[in-house]
Amino acid sequence: MTLPSQIFEKLAALGVRASEVEEKFVRGSGPGGQKINKTSSTVWLRHGPTGIEVRCQRERSQTANRAVAWAELVAKLEARKARAAAVAVDAREEERRRTRQKSRGQKVRMIQAKKHRAGIKACRGRPGAN
């Protein structure tokens, strides 16, 4: 029961060791009758550090299910890494936008808005001072 070398290459690129993954072969569930109830063709994988779980019983063969489950696990780990990278980029971009200097036009509009607001407030009188 060997896995394609591409899976191990992708795991290495993600910094994940195969020893971190718990692998079990369990009996399937659902339609299929006696055959599904007697054989342990379902593959269950769990990556310990992240807690990501994959369960596969698409095929009748345990070997085929194992290959599919490992491929799904790699895809989920890659998606998790991509999401983390996107969050980091978004945070950096937000910080850059927040701390950049205002343009000359923005400053002029801000001052005009403040003066306009001050004029409105200046027209207010004290209650009952008529």
C-alpha positions as CSV (number, residue, x, y, z in Angstrom):
1,M,0.0,0.0,0.0
2,T,2.2,2.8,-1.3
3,L,1.1,6.3,-2.0
4,P,2.1,8.4,-5.0
5,S,5.3,10.3,-4.5
6,Q,3.5,13.6,-5.4
7,I,1.6,13.4,-2.1
8,F,4.7,13.1,0.0
9,E,6.3,16.0,-2.0
10,K,3.3,18.2,-1.3
11,L,3.3,17.2,2.4
12,A,7.0,18.1,2.6
13,A,6.4,21.4,0.9
14,L,3.7,22.2,3.5
15,G,6.0,21.2,6.3
16,V,3.9,18.2,7.3
17,R,5.4,14.9,8.3
18,A,3.4,11.7,7.4
19,S,4.0,10.6,11.0
20,E,1.8,13.4,12.2
21,V,-1.1,11.9,10.4
22,E,-3.2,9.2,12.1
23,E,-4.6,6.7,9.7
24,K,-7.4,4.2,10.4
25,F,-9.3,1.7,8.2
26,V,-12.9,1.4,9.4
27,R,-16.1,-0.2,8.2
28,G,-18.2,1.9,5.9
29,S,-21.7,3.0,6.4
30,G,-24.7,3.7,4.1
31,P,-26.0,1.7,1.2
32,G,-24.1,-1.4,0.0
33,G,-25.5,-4.2,2.1
34,Q,-23.4,-7.0,3.4
35,K,-20.2,-6.1,1.5
36,I,-19.9,-2.6,3.1
37,N,-20.7,-4.0,6.6
38,K,-18.0,-6.7,6.4
39,T,-15.0,-4.9,4.9
40,S,-12.9,-2.1,6.3
41,S,-12.5,-0.2,3.1
42,T,-13.2,3.3,4.5
43,V,-10.1,5.3,5.2
44,W,-10.0,7.9,8.0
45,L,-7.1,10.3,8.3
46,R,-6.5,12.9,11.0
47,H,-3.7,15.4,11.1
48,G,-2.8,15.8,14.8
49,P,-1.5,19.4,14.9
50,T,-4.3,21.0,13.0
51,G,-7.1,18.6,13.8
52,I,-8.1,18.3,10.1
53,E,-10.0,15.0,9.5
54,V,-10.8,13.3,6.2
55,R,-13.0,10.2,5.7
56,C,-13.3,8.5,2.3
57,Q,-15.4,5.6,1.2
58,R,-16.0,6.6,-2.4
59,E,-14.4,3.5,-4.0
60,R,-14.8,-0.2,-3.2
61,S,-11.1,-0.6,-2.8
62,Q,-9.3,0.3,0.4
63,T,-6.2,1.2,-1.7
64,A,-8.1,3.6,-3.9
65,N,-9.9,5.2,-0.9
66,R,-6.5,5.6,0.8
67,A,-5.1,7.5,-2.2
68,V,-8.2,9.7,-2.5
69,A,-8.2,10.4,1.3
70,W,-4.5,11.5,1.3
71,A,-5.1,13.7,-1.7
72,E,-8.1,15.3,0.1
73,L,-6.0,15.8,3.2
74,V,-3.2,17.5,1.3
75,A,-5.8,19.8,-0.5
76,K,-7.3,20.8,2.9
77,L,-3.9,21.5,4.3
78,E,-3.0,23.6,1.3
79,A,-6.3,25.5,1.5
80,R,-5.6,26.2,5.2
81,K,-2.1,27.5,4.4
82,A,-3.5,29.7,1.6
83,R,-6.1,31.2,3.9
84,A,-3.5,32.0,6.5
85,A,-1.3,33.7,3.9
86,A,-4.3,35.7,2.6
87,V,-5.2,36.8,6.1
88,A,-1.6,38.0,6.7
89,V,-1.6,39.9,3.4
90,D,-5.0,41.5,4.2
91,A,-3.7,42.6,7.6
92,R,-0.6,44.1,6.1
93,E,-2.6,45.9,3.4
94,E,-5.1,47.2,6.0
95,E,-2.2,48.5,8.2
96,R,-0.7,50.2,5.1
97,R,-4.0,51.9,4.2
98,R,-4.6,53.0,7.8
99,T,-1.2,54.5,8.3
100,R,-0.6,56.1,4.9
101,Q,-0.5,59.9,4.7
102,K,-3.7,61.7,3.6
103,S,-3.6,63.4,0.2
104,R,-3.8,67.2,-0.1
105,G,-7.3,67.0,-1.4
106,Q,-8.4,64.8,1.5
107,K,-7.0,67.3,4.0
108,V,-8.8,70.2,2.3
109,R,-12.1,68.3,2.3
110,M,-11.6,67.4,6.0
111,I,-10.9,71.0,7.0
112,Q,-14.0,72.2,5.0
113,A,-16.2,69.6,6.7
114,K,-14.9,70.7,10.1
115,K,-15.5,74.3,9.4
116,H,-19.0,73.6,8.1
117,R,-19.8,71.5,11.2
118,A,-18.4,74.3,13.5
119,G,-20.7,76.8,11.7
120,I,-23.7,74.7,12.3
121,K,-22.8,74.2,15.9
122,A,-22.1,78.0,16.4
123,C,-25.7,78.7,15.4
124,R,-27.0,76.7,18.3
125,G,-27.9,78.6,21.4
126,R,-28.3,77.7,25.0
127,P,-31.7,76.2,25.8
128,G,-34.1,78.8,27.1
129,A,-31.8,81.8,26.2
130,N,-34.3,83.4,23.9
